[in-house]
Structure formats: structure tokens, C-alpha cells
Amino acid sequence: MTINTRIEQREPVPSSVQLVINDSVAKIIKLNVPHGKGDNAVVVTANLVDINTLGCGVDAPYLIPVGLELDIKVDAAPLLKETGGEHKEPLIASCKVVSCNMKTAGCYRLGLFFTTIPESGKALIGNFIKVRERRNNTS
């Protein structure tokens, strides 16, 4: 059993994400992630599990080592479904892998800490959490 060391509670949200790993980093640490020849980055499609303004949890098909810095593109549609509004572009942030635990064969739970996130992204996530908290308190 792991200890929860999060500063803020995360809200569950099913969404898809893309983890973008710089190709030069992928070559240095020998990731076991397939990528095309000549590409500038390795892109891993994964599932968002939960999120807050500081970071998120992701289920990924590959082991991605703790300490690796990468970019993440989050499909914003599920967040906006709760809060209303439209957002055609994904939420893009830079993050650092702070935990990686094997759940089952071929599935790893990653804990990601946002190192850089635009204010619009923080606002989107903050609004999503506020709406969820209001709904939970009225139940």
C-alpha cells in the first residue's frame, strides 16, 4: 500500500492523453516504447485517471521512469462536459514523472507533476474540480 503524499486531492476523470517524450531523451534512457524513424518525439497514448491543478494520474502501456520530464496533451472535452463551454484544443503542459507502479502486465500507473501549465489550463482544471465538489456536496 502506498502513502498518499498529495497536497491536493485529485478528481477522477476518464479522458485520453498523449505523453510526448523528446526523441533524444528516449534514446538516452533506452525506453521500450516504439517510435517511428526520423520522428522528433515519442508519443504514447494513455488514459487519464485523475487530475488536479498540480498533476495527474495516468494509466500507460509502458514503464516510464521516475524523473523523466515530458509533455502531456489532455483531451479537454471531458473536463468541459462538466463545466460547460467549448475548448477545441487539448490542454498541453510539461510534467515530471514522480511515480510509476505496475498495475498489471502492460499497464503502469504514472503519477505526473505539472512543471509548467498555462493559466488557462489551471483555470479549466480548477473549474472542473469546483463543479465536482458542488455536485458531491449536494448529493
C-alpha positions in Angstrom: 0.0 0.0 0.0 1.3 3.4 -0.9 1.1 6.6 1.2 -0.8 9.5 -0.3 1.5 12.4 -0.3 -0.5 14.7 -2.5 -1.0 18.3 -1.4 -4.4 18.5 -3.2 -7.0 15.7 -3.7 -7.4 14.7 -7.3 -10.7 14.3 -9.1 -11.4 11.2 -11.2 -11.9 12.0 -14.9 -11.8 9.5 -17.7 -10.0 11.1 -20.7 -7.3 10.3 -23.2 -3.9 11.8 -23.1 -0.8 11.8 -25.2 2.6 11.6 -23.4 5.2 13.3 -25.6 8.8 12.3 -24.9 11.7 14.1 -26.6 13.4 11.6 -29.0 16.9 12.4 -27.7 15.8 11.6 -24.2 14.1 8.3 -25.3 17.4 7.2 -27.0 19.5 8.1 -23.9 17.4 6.2 -21.4 16.5 3.3 -23.8 12.7 3.4 -23.4 11.0 0.3 -24.5 8.4 2.4 -26.4 8.0 2.0 -30.2 8.5 5.1 -32.3 8.9 5.8 -36.0 12.2 6.5 -37.6 13.1 10.2 -38.0 10.5 11.4 -35.6 11.4 14.2 -33.2 9.4 12.7 -30.3 8.0 9.5 -29.0 4.2 9.8 -28.4 2.5 7.3 -26.1 -1.3 7.3 -26.0 -2.6 6.6 -22.4 -5.6 7.1 -20.2 -6.1 9.9 -17.7 -7.3 8.6 -14.4 -7.5 11.7 -12.2 -6.3 15.3 -12.1 -5.8 18.4 -10.1 -4.0 21.7 -10.7 -0.7 20.3 -9.6 -0.7 17.0 -11.5 -2.5 13.9 -12.7 -2.6 10.1 -12.6 -2.3 8.2 -15.9 -2.5 4.6 -16.9 0.1 4.0 -19.6 1.0 0.9 -21.5 4.8 1.3 -21.0 7.0 1.8 -18.0 8.2 5.4 -18.0 10.9 6.0 -15.4 10.6 8.3 -12.4 12.3 11.6 -13.0 11.7 11.8 -16.7 10.4 15.1 -18.0 7.8 15.1 -20.8 4.9 17.0 -22.3 1.3 15.9 -21.9 -1.7 16.7 -24.1 -5.0 16.1 -22.3 -8.3 15.8 -24.2 -10.2 18.7 -22.6 -13.7 17.6 -23.7 -14.5 15.5 -20.5 -13.4 18.5 -18.3 -15.6 20.8 -20.3 -18.6 18.4 -20.3 -18.8 19.0 -16.5 -18.3 22.8 -16.6 -19.9 23.8 -19.9 -18.2 25.6 -22.7 -16.2 24.5 -25.7 -12.5 24.0 -26.0 -11.3 22.6 -29.3 -7.6 22.3 -28.4 -6.1 19.9 -25.9 -4.7 21.1 -22.6 -0.9 21.0 -23.0 1.5 21.0 -20.1 5.0 20.0 -19.2 5.4 17.5 -16.4 7.7 15.2 -14.5 7.1 11.5 -13.7 7.1 11.3 -9.8 5.8 7.7 -9.6 5.5 4.6 -11.8 3.8 1.5 -10.5 3.0 -1.7 -12.4 -0.8 -2.4 -12.1 -0.9 -5.4 -14.4 1.2 -6.7 -17.3 1.4 -3.9 -19.8 -0.3 -1.3 -17.6 1.6 1.2 -15.4 0.1 3.9 -13.2 2.1 7.1 -13.6 2.0 10.0 -11.2 2.8 13.2 -13.1 3.6 16.6 -11.5 3.0 19.6 -13.7 6.2 21.6 -14.0 4.7 24.1 -16.5 0.9 24.6 -17.1 -0.8 27.6 -18.7 -3.1 29.7 -16.6 -6.0 28.7 -18.9 -5.2 25.0 -18.1 -5.2 25.7 -14.4 -8.5 27.6 -14.6 -10.1 24.7 -16.6 -9.0 22.1 -14.1 -9.9 24.4 -11.1 -13.4 25.0 -12.5 -13.8 21.2 -13.2 -12.9 20.4 -9.5 -15.2 23.2 -8.1 -18.2 21.8 -10.2 -17.5 18.3 -9.0 -17.2 19.4 -5.3 -20.5 21.2 -5.5 -22.2 18.2 -7.0 -20.7 15.9 -4.4 -21.8 18.2 -1.5 -25.5 18.4 -2.8 -25.8 14.6 -3.0 
